Amino acid sequence: MIALLSLAVWVYLFFGHGGFWRSRPQLPPARPSEFPDVDIIVPARDEGETIAAAVASLLAQDYTGRYRVILVDDNSTDDTAALAGAAANLQIVRLHTKPSGWSGKLWALHEGVAASRAPVLLFTDADIVHERGHLSSLLAQLLAARLDLVSEMVRLNCSSFAERALVPAFVYFFQMLYPFAKVNDPRSAVAAAAGGTVLIRREALERIGGVEAIRGALIDDVALARAVKQGGAIFLGHSGLATSVRRYPGFVDVWRMISRTAFTQLRYSAWLLGLTIAGLTVVWLVPPWELAFGSGWHRACGLAACALAAASFVPTLARYRRSKAWALALPLIALFYMAATAASAVNYWRGKGANWKNRAYQ
């Protein structure tokens, strides 16, 4: 019966889970009908390797309206602020302390919002490089669809072997967890955002109580989207106009990235962890096992489930210009992510918690 269950799950995922695997929509280049003032807030802590390119791309936007870049230097120990350069529409806010109960990024965003006045805010990470028309395209989507929040999964770096093997799957699993079609459907309770690019109306942010309302969230983008969607409309798509230049050169780097917050996603629950591992085993490990070692209808179920899984990965592989052959490795890639999720729980139980930029969050 487990073989049949696995196949049934894949039939639902492929045909009934919001078409997550189609890897769309993608935000198109566009010009807005209006050009409201925009403040771009960039939280940064020890981002010396990427900040110059990120800020330069923001300052070079072809947006017709007035906009300003507010770089919030969160007590960096390197030359982040100096490397950002200087410009008439660049303001640097320097932080030296972080109140208890706040995540570092959210405190930086809070202080950036306090220094801003524009009716529209763009939250973007210090490792994102934007093409010239990106801000205009974001505003066009926000205004045309009368949305409160627009977010994008920017194109992630995919140059090292570890990135080529694991990054497309990271995007694929994110789509599976938060099907973009359901996120964009106001009738669905599913809500998510991708923290690299979040355009939000100030009035929507004030309506939910500001950044302070989610001040302790480690998965802050999803928490923000959930709060905003309770009283407004949001959009989540893929970006062809922004790229993350953050590198994950080795498998251990990707492992740390996943294990940092995976158990947070499960609300630190051993019960949910057990259910998750069991569910992922049925989804990812049972089909290849039945295909390799089963017989008769067991093998047929395994073959059908493997075919659906592989086919569902192809559009994301195409987005990252990877060979379709990587779809055959998806069960092994999923096993890597399962192990990293278990490691996240072990770290939490050992008292390590999440750690980012030399900050520990218990």
N, C-alpha and C positions, 0 to 999 in steps of 0.2 A: 504493500500500500504506500510505502514511502516513495517509491518510484512514480506512482500515479500522482501523489501529492506534489512532488517536485515538478512534474509536467504541468499540473493544473496551475501551480503558482506562476510558471513561465507563460502559460497561455494568458493569464490575467495581466501579468506585467507587460507583455508584448501588445496585447489588444485592448486592455482596459485601464491602464495606469497613466492616463493623460498623455500618451504618446511621448513619454519622457525621452525615449531613445532617439527620437528624430533630431535631437540637438538643435532646436530652434524654439523661439524666433531669434533673429539677429537684428539688432537695431540698425536701420539703414541710415546712410548719410542724408541729412535734411537741413533745411533752414526754418527757423521758427517764424510764426506769424507776428510775434511780439519779441521785444528784447528787454526784459526786466533786468534790473541790477542783480548781479550774482557775486557772492563771496565764496571763494574756493578755499576750504580749510584742509590743510595737510598736516596731520599729526606725525611727528618724526622723533625717533630716539635712536641714536647711533646709526644713522643712515648715510654715512659719508660716501659709500660706494655708489649710491643710486640717486641721491637727492639732487645733484646738479642737473642731470638729464630730466628728472621728473619736473622740477620747477621750470626749467627752460622750455619744456614742451607746453606747460600751462601758460606761461607768459606769451607764448607765440600763437595762442588761439586766435582764430579769425572772427570771433564773436563781435557783432556790431555794437551791442550794448556795452554798458560799463561793467567791468568785473575787476575783482581784486583777489590776489592770492595771499592767504594768511598762513604762514608756516609756524606751527607751534612746536618749538624745540623743547622736547620733554627731558630736560636734564641730561642731555647727551654728553658722553665722555670723549667724543671725537669732534671733528670740525664741521658737523652737520650744518649749523647755521651759516658759517663762513662760506662753505662750499655752495650754498644755495645762491650766492651772488647778491646783487642789489638791483632794484628797479623801482620805478615810481609807483607801480601798482603791486609791489611786494611788501608785506608787513610781516615782521618776525616777532612772535611772542615767545618769551623764554620762561620756562617753568623750572622751579627748583625743588618743589615738594609735591607730594601726592597724598591727598587725604585718605584716611583709612576707609575701606569699603568701596573704593573706586578701582576699576581697572585703569592701567596707565593710558591706553588709547582713548578711553571714554573721558577721562579727566582732561586730556589734551583737546578733544573735540569740544567739550564743555567750555573750556577757556577760549577756544577759537570762536565759538558761537557768541560768547560774551563780548568779544572784540569786534563782532560783525554787526552790520545794520541792514544788509540786503534782504529782500523778500524771498530770495531763492538761495539755497546753500548747496554746495557740492562738497561732499566728503570724499576724499581720495587718498590712497596710501602713498607713501614716499618712494615706492618702487615702481610706480605706474608711469609709463610714457604715453602721452596722448597725441594723436594726430591733430592737425590744425582745426579740423571741422568737428571735433568730438563734442565740445561744449554746446555748439549750435544744435547738433543732432539730439543731444540729451534734452535740451530745452524744447525742441520741436515735438518730441514724444510726450513730454510732460504737459505741454499746452494743448496739443491736438486732441489728446485723449482725456484731458481734464483730470489728470492724476495728481496724487499727493506725493508719490515717491517713484523714482525710476532708478533701477539698479542694473548692473551688467556683470556677467562673468567675463572679465577681461581675458585676453589670450595669455596663457601662462607660458613661462619659459620652458622650452622643450629641446635643449641642446645636448646635455650630457646623456650618457646611456641610461642612467637611473631615471632621469626625467622622461626620456622617450619611452621607457618601459612602464612608468607609473603615473605620470601626470595626466595623460588622456583618460586613464581609468578614474583618477580623482574627480575630474569634471563629470565623467559618466555616472559615478556613484552619487555625486551631488545632485545631478538631474533626477536620478532614481529616488533619492530621498525627498526632494522637493520638485516634483514635476512642474516645469515652467508654465504649462497650460493651466494647471490648477492654481498656481500662484497668481496668475493674471486673471483668473475667473473670480469676479466679486461674490459669486454664490458659494465658492469653496472656502473652507477655513484654512487651507494650506497657505502659509506665508513664509517668504524667505527673501533675502537680499544677498548680494555678494559685496563684501566690504570694500573692495578695491575701488568701486565707483558707485556712489549713492547720491543722487540728486533729490532734494527734498524741499518742499515749501516750508518757509519759516512758520507759517500759521499751523501747519500740520504738526511740526515738531513741538510748538507751544501747546497744542491741543493735548498731546500725550504727556505733558509735564516736562518737556525738554529732555536733554541727554541724561539728566539726573534720574529720570524714571527707570533707566536701565543701567545705572552706574556700575553695578557689580557684575554685569553679564560678560562672560568670556567669549561667547559666541554672539557678539554684539550686533552683527548685521542681521541675523535672523530675529533676535529680540526686538530690534528696531522695526523691522518689517511687520512683525506680528502686532506690535502696538499701533502702528499706523493703519494697518488694514482693518482694525476693529472699527474705525470710523471713516475710512476713505478707501480709495482705489490705488493699487500699486502695480508696477510692471517690473518683470525680471526677464532679461534676455541675454544673448551672447553679444560680445562686442567685436567688431572688426576694425575699431578705431582706437583701441587702447591695448597696451601690452605690458605685462609685468616683467621687469628685468631682474627680479630676485632669482638667485641661483640656488638649486639643490643639487650639487655636483655628485653626491653619492647616495647610495641606498639608505645609509644611516641618517642622512639629512632629511629625506622624505619620511623615514620612520619617526624622527623626532617631531616633525611637523604634524603628523597624524596623531601620535600618542599624546601630544600636548593638551588637546581638548576633546578627544574622542569620548572619554568617560563622562565629561561634562555634558555631552549631547545625550547621554543616557541617564542624566540627573543623578549620577553617582550611585546608581542602584545595582546591587549585585543581581537582583531578580531580573531586571531589564537586560543586564549583560548576559545572563544565562539564556534568556529568550532570544536575544540577538544572535548569539553564537549558534544556537540551535537552528534558528531560522536561516542564517547565512549558510549553514552546512547543507540544509535542504536545497537551497537555491543554487549554491555554487559547487558543492563537492559531491552530492548524490548523483547528478547527471553524468559526469565523467566516470564515476565509479561504476555505475550501471552500464555505461557504454563499454567500459573495459572488461568488466568481470561478470556482468549479467548475461542472461540468455532469454530468448523468446521475447515476450512482451516487455519484460524488464529492460532489456537492451533497447527495444524500440522506443520506450519512454525516455530512456537516457539519451538516445540519439536525437529525438525530437526536441527535448529540452536544451541540449547542447547547441542544436541548430538555431533555436530561437535566441539563446544567449549570445552566440557569435554574431548573428545578424543584427541584434540590437546594439552591438558595440561598433559596428562599421561606420555609421554616420559621425560618431565622435572621433574615430580614427581618421576619417576623411578630413574633419575640421583641423586636425593637427598634422595632416599630410603624412600619416603613418600607414604602413602596409596593412592590408586586410588580414594578413597572416597573424598579426598580433591578437586577433580575436580568439585564436586557438589557445592563447596563453592566459585568457581571462580568469579561469579557475585558479591558476597559480597566483595571479596578481591579487585576486580576491582573498586568497589565503594569507598573503602578506598584509593586507589591510585588516583582516580579522586578528592576526597576531599582534599588530600594532595597537588595535583597540583593547585587546586583553592586557597588553603592556601598560596602556594608559590607566587601567583599573589598578594594576599592581603598583604603579607609581603613586597613585592616590592613597591606597591602603598603607603604603610605606611612609606616608606623610610628605611626599615630595610635591604633589600637586602640579599645577601648570607652571612653566617657567618660560619667560620670554624677555630677551634683552636684559639679562641679569636681574630680572624681577621674578620672584616666586609668588604664586597665588595659591593659597591653601584651600 
